[in-house]
Amino acid sequence: MKYLLDYISTSIYLFAAIALMVMALATMFRSVYEVYQSLLHTTSMPDGFFIPIILQSVGAIVIAVAILDVAKYMVEEEVFRNKQLRSAVEARRTLTKIIVIAIIAVTIEALIYIFKAGTKDLALLVYPAALLGAVVFLLIGLGAYQRLSVDVEKRHNEQ
């Protein structure tokens, strides 16, 4: 029964990872296609239309890369390896990878919104500033987690 349950959960993780990869690649290709299309039609577009397309495409590609990284993690950790983390060091590294992916994605998204708000209305800068504040808290939390977990690992190894 345990073997069947492990097989089913591994299959679900594999399916989810493949689905994420396909959607991320589709997002990337669509973003590149939109930039290509806007380059072909720059003469018929109003001024200032190309930059928002580029920024939107960059944001979409960065998010797609983050999604690919999550899918890769799922395949590495949940499909190819034993599902239980083997040590506190491994748990810390895994959690650090996930948080760093989130930090990168949120930071890029905030920068894109800053550029968009800068071209439209400065009152729109509240949302990107809040995103950057969230990134700062994520970084502080990650640093505190790293510091505390390393201390715990050292004490555990000394015993």
Phi, psi and omega in degrees: 000317179297320179299317179296316179296319176297318179297316180295314182293322177296319179296321179295316177298318179297315179298316180297319180295317179295318178298317178298318180297316180297315181293322178295316178295321177298320178297317179297311181297320179296320179296315179296319179298318179296320177295316179301313179298320181290331175292323180292331186246029182296331181288332182267355181266151176290159179299145178079009182272332185289318183300314177300326178294317178299312181298318178296320180293319177299314179300317180295320180292319178296318178294321178297321177295320177298320178294320176298322179295319176296318179297319178298317177300316180300317180293314182296313188273325188257339182256310186273338184247168173298137188290342181268133177294138187275335183206169177294326178298315180295320178297318180296316180296318180296312180296322178298317178302313183296315181294321179296320176300315179296317180299315180297314182297315182292322179297314179297318179298318178297318179296321178296316178294327177297315179296320179294316181293325180295332180270347183249288187210127182295339178294340179282357182285353181296314181297310178298326178295322177295321177297317178294325174297320177296322177297317179300315179295322176298317179296317178297316178297319178295318178297316178296317178299315179301312182298312181293319183289326176293319177299317179296318179298319179296315180296322180293320181289332179288333183284000000 
